[in-house]
Amino acid sequence: MKLQFTKMQGLGNDFVVIDGVNQAVTLESAQIRRLADRRFGIGCDQVLLVEASQRADADFRYRIFNADGGEVEQCGNGARCFACFVHDQGLTTKDVLWVETLAGLLQLHLLSDNRVRVDMGRPRLEPADAPFIATERTLRYPIAVDGVEVEIGVVSMGNPHAVLIVNDVDQAPVADLGPLLEKHGRFPQRVNVGFMQVIAPDQIRLRVFERGAGETLACGSGACAAVVVGRLWGRLSANVRVELPGGTLEIHWAGEGESVLMTGPAATIFEGWIEL
């Protein structure tokens, strides 16, 4: 199978984007792992597949595959790249798009300053929504990791997130604690882990260990989850600049019952063909 692809990035979170509207695409896990391999393939954090939607209320179907070959529900940085891709490839002329995902419908706005605003939907805060094993919903959950207890917030942004506050994100044990929390038994479907340093009520620094991908330069849904947890813990305001290793996102969340809005850039790196 010979596929045309586009390599894109959003704050250094990089993607292989494939048009499944104009070419027949059937990807198996091994093929996705090869696409994502940085030595034997193209290299990326996630593979994004654009498909026609069967829903009357959606313009496209948006599918996300992690570098390990598993399909996941949500990717905020990928959503921004998705919006730019379908516009640049002439698949649509709309500036406001509705796309179908495993997590539900997303609304994407292409802005005039070469950025994209994504309505990420309402955060889900019940433990079962993550899913996370807990007897009841609370703001903070103590969890034992390798004999040490840490405190996390848990939120679903269509995909599961655990967030903890650290004093210095540069010194945070992302490489050690990230994979232990990702595969912790209380997260039956694994989890994305965010390490957040609060600089001010409207500014945080964040590193994210992503489920199935490891630490990435940016995670859009992780930035949203961090702001939600920070707001619930009384540390953040409604508008927050989230500084990630790959760049900055702007997140707005008015509070419970409201959608989280994420604004940031997306860029095309190169295009090509690959034989799978």
C-alpha positions as a Markdown table, in Angstrom:
| # | Residue | x | y | z |
|---|---|---|---|---|
| 1 | Met | 0.0 | 0.0 | 0.0 |
| 2 | Lys | 1.4 | 3.4 | -1.1 |
| 3 | Leu | 0.2 | 6.3 | 1.0 |
| 4 | Gln | 0.5 | 10.1 | 0.6 |
| 5 | Phe | 1.1 | 11.8 | 3.9 |
| 6 | Thr | 1.8 | 15.2 | 5.4 |
| 7 | Lys | 4.1 | 15.7 | 8.4 |
| 8 | Met | 2.8 | 18.4 | 10.7 |
| 9 | Gln | 3.5 | 19.8 | 14.2 |
| 10 | Gly | 1.8 | 21.7 | 16.9 |
| 11 | Leu | 4.3 | 23.2 | 19.4 |
| 12 | Gly | 6.6 | 20.3 | 18.6 |
| 13 | Asn | 4.0 | 17.6 | 19.2 |
| 14 | Asp | 4.4 | 16.0 | 15.7 |
| 15 | Phe | 2.0 | 14.0 | 13.5 |
| 16 | Val | 1.8 | 12.1 | 10.3 |
| 17 | Val | -1.5 | 13.1 | 8.8 |
| 18 | Ile | -3.2 | 10.9 | 6.2 |
| 19 | Asp | -6.0 | 11.8 | 3.8 |
| 20 | Gly | -8.5 | 8.9 | 4.0 |
| 21 | Val | -11.1 | 10.8 | 2.0 |
| 22 | Asn | -9.3 | 10.7 | -1.4 |
| 23 | Gln | -7.3 | 7.5 | -0.9 |
| 24 | Ala | -8.2 | 4.1 | 0.5 |
| 25 | Val | -6.5 | 3.6 | 3.9 |
| 26 | Thr | -6.6 | 0.6 | 6.1 |
| 27 | Leu | -3.9 | 0.7 | 8.9 |
| 28 | Glu | -2.9 | -2.1 | 11.2 |
| 29 | Ser | -1.1 | -1.5 | 14.4 |
| 30 | Ala | 2.3 | -2.7 | 13.0 |
| 31 | Gln | 2.0 | -0.2 | 10.1 |
| 32 | Ile | 1.2 | 2.6 | 12.5 |
| 33 | Arg | 4.2 | 1.8 | 14.6 |
| 34 | Arg | 6.3 | 1.9 | 11.4 |
| 35 | Leu | 5.0 | 5.3 | 10.4 |
| 36 | Ala | 5.8 | 6.6 | 13.9 |
| 37 | Asp | 9.2 | 5.1 | 14.1 |
| 38 | Arg | 11.8 | 7.9 | 13.9 |
| 39 | Arg | 14.5 | 5.6 | 12.4 |
| 40 | Phe | 12.7 | 3.2 | 10.1 |
| 41 | Gly | 9.6 | 5.3 | 9.3 |
| 42 | Ile | 8.6 | 8.9 | 9.1 |
| 43 | Gly | 8.6 | 9.6 | 12.9 |
| 44 | Cys | 5.8 | 11.1 | 14.9 |
| 45 | Asp | 4.0 | 11.1 | 18.3 |
| 46 | Gln | 0.7 | 10.3 | 16.7 |
| 47 | Val | -0.8 | 9.3 | 13.3 |
| 48 | Leu | -3.9 | 11.2 | 12.4 |
| 49 | Leu | -6.4 | 9.8 | 9.9 |
| 50 | Val | -8.9 | 12.1 | 8.1 |
| 51 | Glu | -12.0 | 10.3 | 7.0 |
| 52 | Ala | -15.5 | 11.3 | 5.7 |
| 53 | Ser | -18.0 | 11.3 | 8.5 |
| 54 | Gln | -21.2 | 9.3 | 8.4 |
| 55 | Arg | -22.9 | 11.8 | 10.7 |
| 56 | Ala | -25.0 | 14.6 | 9.3 |
| 57 | Asp | -23.8 | 17.0 | 12.0 |
| 58 | Ala | -20.0 | 16.4 | 11.3 |
| 59 | Asp | -17.8 | 17.6 | 8.4 |
| 60 | Phe | -15.1 | 14.9 | 8.9 |
| 61 | Arg | -14.2 | 11.9 | 11.1 |
| 62 | Tyr | -10.9 | 12.4 | 13.0 |
| 63 | Arg | -9.0 | 9.3 | 14.2 |
| 64 | Ile | -5.9 | 9.3 | 16.4 |
| 65 | Phe | -3.3 | 6.6 | 16.8 |
| 66 | Asn | -0.5 | 6.7 | 19.3 |
| 67 | Ala | 3.0 | 5.7 | 18.4 |
| 68 | Asp | 2.5 | 2.3 | 20.0 |
| 69 | Gly | -0.3 | 1.6 | 17.4 |
| 70 | Gly | -3.2 | 2.0 | 19.8 |
| 71 | Glu | -6.2 | 4.2 | 18.8 |
| 72 | Val | -7.1 | 6.9 | 21.3 |
| 73 | Glu | -10.0 | 9.3 | 21.9 |
| 74 | Gln | -8.6 | 12.8 | 21.8 |
| 75 | Cys | -5.5 | 14.9 | 20.9 |
| 76 | Gly | -5.8 | 18.7 | 21.1 |
| 77 | Asn | -2.6 | 19.6 | 19.2 |
| 78 | Gly | -3.6 | 17.1 | 16.6 |
| 79 | Ala | -7.0 | 18.7 | 16.3 |
| 80 | Arg | -5.4 | 22.0 | 15.3 |
| 81 | Cys | -3.2 | 20.3 | 12.7 |
| 82 | Phe | -6.3 | 18.4 | 11.5 |
| 83 | Ala | -8.1 | 21.8 | 10.9 |
| 84 | Cys | -5.2 | 23.3 | 9.0 |
| 85 | Phe | -4.7 | 20.1 | 7.0 |
| 86 | Val | -8.3 | 19.8 | 5.6 |
| 87 | His | -8.2 | 23.5 | 4.7 |
| 88 | Asp | -4.8 | 23.4 | 3.1 |
| 89 | Gln | -5.6 | 20.2 | 1.1 |
| 90 | Gly | -8.8 | 21.8 | -0.3 |
| 91 | Leu | -11.0 | 19.3 | 1.5 |
| 92 | Thr | -13.1 | 22.2 | 2.8 |
| 93 | Thr | -13.4 | 25.9 | 2.7 |
| 94 | Lys | -15.1 | 26.3 | 6.0 |
| 95 | Asp | -13.4 | 28.2 | 8.8 |
| 96 | Val | -15.6 | 26.5 | 11.5 |
| 97 | Leu | -15.6 | 22.7 | 11.4 |
| 98 | Trp | -17.3 | 20.0 | 13.3 |
| 99 | Val | -15.3 | 16.7 | 13.5 |
| 100 | Glu | -16.3 | 13.3 | 14.8 |
| 101 | Thr | -14.0 | 11.6 | 17.3 |
| 102 | Leu | -14.2 | 8.7 | 19.6 |
| 103 | Ala | -14.7 | 11.2 | 22.4 |
| 104 | Gly | -17.6 | 12.9 | 20.6 |
| 105 | Leu | -17.9 | 16.0 | 18.4 |
| 106 | Leu | -15.2 | 18.7 | 18.3 |
| 107 | Gln | -15.6 | 22.3 | 17.0 |
| 108 | Leu | -12.6 | 23.8 | 15.4 |
| 109 | His | -12.1 | 27.5 | 14.5 |
| 110 | Leu | -9.5 | 28.6 | 12.0 |
| 111 | Leu | -8.4 | 32.1 | 13.0 |
| 112 | Ser | -7.0 | 34.8 | 10.9 |
| 113 | Asp | -3.6 | 34.8 | 12.7 |
| 114 | Asn | -2.7 | 31.3 | 11.5 |
| 115 | Arg | -3.8 | 29.7 | 14.7 |
| 116 | Val | -6.7 | 27.4 | 15.6 |
| 117 | Arg | -9.1 | 27.5 | 18.5 |
| 118 | Val | -10.6 | 24.2 | 19.6 |
| 119 | Asp | -13.7 | 23.8 | 21.7 |
| 120 | Met | -12.5 | 20.7 | 23.6 |
| 121 | Gly | -15.9 | 20.2 | 25.3 |
| 122 | Arg | -16.8 | 20.0 | 28.9 |
| 123 | Pro | -14.3 | 18.3 | 31.2 |
| 124 | Arg | -15.7 | 15.2 | 32.9 |
| 125 | Leu | -14.9 | 14.9 | 36.5 |
| 126 | Glu | -16.4 | 11.7 | 37.8 |
| 127 | Pro | -13.8 | 9.0 | 38.4 |
| 128 | Ala | -15.6 | 6.5 | 36.2 |
| 129 | Asp | -15.3 | 9.0 | 33.2 |
| 130 | Ala | -11.5 | 8.7 | 33.1 |
| 131 | Pro | -11.8 | 5.8 | 34.1 |
| 132 | Phe | -10.1 | 5.9 | 37.5 |
| 133 | Ile | -10.8 | 3.5 | 40.4 |
| 134 | Ala | -12.1 | 5.6 | 43.4 |
| 135 | Thr | -15.0 | 5.2 | 45.8 |
| 136 | Glu | -16.3 | 8.8 | 45.2 |
| 137 | Arg | -15.5 | 12.0 | 43.4 |
| 138 | Thr | -13.2 | 14.4 | 45.2 |
| 139 | Leu | -10.9 | 17.3 | 44.2 |
| 140 | Arg | -7.7 | 15.5 | 45.2 |
| 141 | Tyr | -6.8 | 11.8 | 45.1 |
| 142 | Pro | -3.9 | 10.3 | 47.1 |
| 143 | Ile | -2.3 | 7.5 | 45.1 |
| 144 | Ala | 0.6 | 5.2 | 46.1 |
| 145 | Val | 3.3 | 4.9 | 43.4 |
| 146 | Asp | 6.3 | 2.7 | 44.1 |
| 147 | Gly | 5.9 | 3.0 | 47.8 |
| 148 | Val | 5.4 | 6.8 | 47.8 |
| 149 | Glu | 2.1 | 8.6 | 48.1 |
| 150 | Val | 1.4 | 11.5 | 45.7 |
| 151 | Glu | -1.7 | 13.7 | 45.2 |
| 152 | Ile | -3.3 | 14.0 | 41.8 |
| 153 | Gly | -6.3 | 15.5 | 40.2 |
| 154 | Val | -8.2 | 13.4 | 37.7 |
| 155 | Val | -10.1 | 14.6 | 34.7 |
| 156 | Ser | -11.3 | 13.3 | 31.3 |
| 157 | Met | -11.0 | 15.6 | 28.3 |
| 158 | Gly | -12.3 | 12.8 | 26.2 |
| 159 | Asn | -9.1 | 11.0 | 27.2 |
| 160 | Pro | -7.8 | 10.3 | 30.7 |
| 161 | His | -5.5 | 12.7 | 32.6 |
| 162 | Ala | -3.8 | 12.7 | 36.0 |
| 163 | Val | -2.3 | 16.1 | 37.0 |
| 164 | Leu | 0.0 | 16.8 | 39.9 |
| 165 | Ile | 1.7 | 20.1 | 41.0 |
| 166 | Val | 5.4 | 20.3 | 41.3 |
| 167 | Asn | 7.7 | 23.1 | 42.6 |
| 168 | Asp | 10.0 | 23.1 | 39.5 |
| 169 | Val | 8.9 | 21.4 | 36.3 |
| 170 | Asp | 12.5 | 21.2 | 35.1 |
| 171 | Gln | 13.3 | 19.0 | 38.1 |
| 172 | Ala | 10.1 | 17.0 | 38.0 |
| 173 | Pro | 10.5 | 13.2 | 37.9 |
| 174 | Val | 8.7 | 12.9 | 34.5 |
| 175 | Ala | 10.8 | 10.0 | 33.2 |
| 176 | Asp | 10.4 | 7.9 | 36.4 |
| 177 | Leu | 7.0 | 8.8 | 37.8 |
| 178 | Gly | 5.3 | 9.3 | 34.4 |
| 179 | Pro | 5.3 | 5.7 | 33.2 |
| 180 | Leu | 4.5 | 4.4 | 36.7 |
| 181 | Leu | 1.3 | 6.5 | 36.9 |
| 182 | Glu | 0.5 | 5.9 | 33.2 |
| 183 | Lys | 0.2 | 2.1 | 33.9 |
| 184 | His | -1.1 | 2.4 | 37.5 |
| 185 | Gly | -3.7 | -0.3 | 38.4 |
| 186 | Arg | -6.2 | 2.4 | 39.3 |
| 187 | Phe | -6.3 | 3.6 | 35.7 |
| 188 | Pro | -7.7 | 0.6 | 33.8 |
| 189 | Gln | -7.2 | 2.2 | 30.4 |
| 190 | Arg | -3.9 | 3.9 | 31.4 |
| 191 | Val | -3.5 | 7.7 | 31.7 |
| 192 | Asn | -1.7 | 10.8 | 30.5 |
| 193 | Val | 0.3 | 12.4 | 33.3 |
| 194 | Gly | 0.8 | 16.1 | 33.6 |
| 195 | Phe | 3.4 | 17.8 | 35.8 |
| 196 | Met | 2.3 | 21.4 | 36.5 |
| 197 | Gln | 4.2 | 24.3 | 38.0 |
| 198 | Val | 2.0 | 27.3 | 38.9 |
| 199 | Ile | 3.8 | 30.5 | 38.1 |
| 200 | Ala | 0.8 | 32.8 | 38.6 |
| 201 | Pro | -3.0 | 32.5 | 38.5 |
| 202 | Asp | -2.8 | 33.1 | 34.7 |
| 203 | Gln | 0.4 | 31.2 | 33.9 |
| 204 | Ile | 1.7 | 27.7 | 34.4 |
| 205 | Arg | 4.5 | 25.5 | 33.1 |
| 206 | Leu | 3.7 | 22.0 | 32.1 |
| 207 | Arg | 5.3 | 18.7 | 31.0 |
| 208 | Val | 3.2 | 15.7 | 30.0 |
| 209 | Phe | 4.0 | 12.0 | 29.8 |
| 210 | Glu | 1.5 | 10.8 | 27.2 |
| 211 | Arg | -0.1 | 7.4 | 27.2 |
| 212 | Gly | 1.4 | 5.3 | 24.5 |
| 213 | Ala | 3.9 | 8.0 | 23.4 |
| 214 | Gly | 6.1 | 9.0 | 26.4 |
| 215 | Glu | 7.0 | 12.6 | 27.1 |
| 216 | Thr | 6.1 | 14.9 | 24.3 |
| 217 | Leu | 7.0 | 18.6 | 23.6 |
| 218 | Ala | 3.3 | 19.6 | 24.0 |
| 219 | Cys | -0.1 | 18.0 | 24.8 |
| 220 | Gly | -3.2 | 20.1 | 24.1 |
| 221 | Ser | -5.7 | 18.0 | 26.0 |
| 222 | Gly | -3.1 | 17.8 | 28.8 |
| 223 | Ala | -2.9 | 21.6 | 28.9 |
| 224 | Cys | -6.7 | 21.7 | 29.2 |
| 225 | Ala | -6.7 | 19.1 | 32.0 |
| 226 | Ala | -4.0 | 20.9 | 33.9 |
| 227 | Val | -6.0 | 24.2 | 33.8 |
| 228 | Val | -9.2 | 22.4 | 34.9 |
| 229 | Val | -7.4 | 20.8 | 37.9 |
| 230 | Gly | -5.7 | 24.1 | 38.8 |
| 231 | Arg | -9.0 | 25.9 | 38.7 |
| 232 | Leu | -10.7 | 23.3 | 40.8 |
| 233 | Trp | -7.8 | 23.5 | 43.3 |
| 234 | Gly | -8.2 | 27.3 | 43.5 |
| 235 | Arg | -4.8 | 28.1 | 42.0 |
| 236 | Leu | -5.7 | 29.4 | 38.5 |
| 237 | Ser | -7.9 | 32.0 | 36.8 |
| 238 | Ala | -10.2 | 31.5 | 33.8 |
| 239 | Asn | -7.6 | 32.4 | 31.2 |
| 240 | Val | -4.2 | 30.7 | 31.5 |
| 241 | Arg | -1.0 | 30.7 | 29.4 |
| 242 | Val | 0.3 | 27.2 | 29.4 |
| 243 | Glu | 4.1 | 27.1 | 28.7 |
| 244 | Leu | 5.1 | 23.7 | 27.4 |
| 245 | Pro | 8.6 | 22.6 | 26.2 |
| 246 | Gly | 7.4 | 23.2 | 22.6 |
| 247 | Gly | 5.7 | 26.5 | 23.0 |
| 248 | Thr | 2.6 | 28.2 | 24.6 |
| 249 | Leu | -1.1 | 27.5 | 24.5 |
| 250 | Glu | -3.9 | 29.7 | 25.6 |
| 251 | Ile | -6.6 | 27.9 | 27.6 |
| 252 | His | -9.9 | 29.3 | 28.8 |
| 253 | Trp | -12.3 | 27.6 | 31.2 |
| 254 | Ala | -15.1 | 29.5 | 32.9 |
| 255 | Gly | -15.8 | 26.7 | 35.3 |
| 256 | Glu | -18.0 | 23.6 | 35.8 |
| 257 | Gly | -20.6 | 23.1 | 33.1 |
| 258 | Glu | -18.6 | 25.0 | 30.5 |
| 259 | Ser | -16.4 | 23.9 | 27.6 |
| 260 | Val | -12.6 | 24.3 | 27.7 |
| 261 | Leu | -11.3 | 26.4 | 24.8 |
| 262 | Met | -7.7 | 25.9 | 23.6 |
| 263 | Thr | -5.9 | 28.2 | 21.1 |
| 264 | Gly | -2.6 | 27.6 | 19.5 |
| 265 | Pro | -0.6 | 27.2 | 16.3 |
| 266 | Ala | -0.2 | 24.4 | 13.8 |
| 267 | Ala | 2.3 | 24.0 | 10.9 |
| 268 | Thr | 3.1 | 21.8 | 8.0 |
| 269 | Ile | 6.7 | 20.4 | 7.9 |
| 270 | Phe | 6.8 | 18.4 | 4.7 |
| 271 | Glu | 4.7 | 16.1 | 2.4 |
| 272 | Gly | 5.6 | 12.7 | 0.8 |
| 273 | Trp | 4.8 | 9.2 | -0.1 |
| 274 | Ile | 5.5 | 6.0 | 1.8 |
| 275 | Glu | 5.2 | 2.3 | 0.9 |
| 276 | Leu | 3.7 | 0.1 | 3.7 |
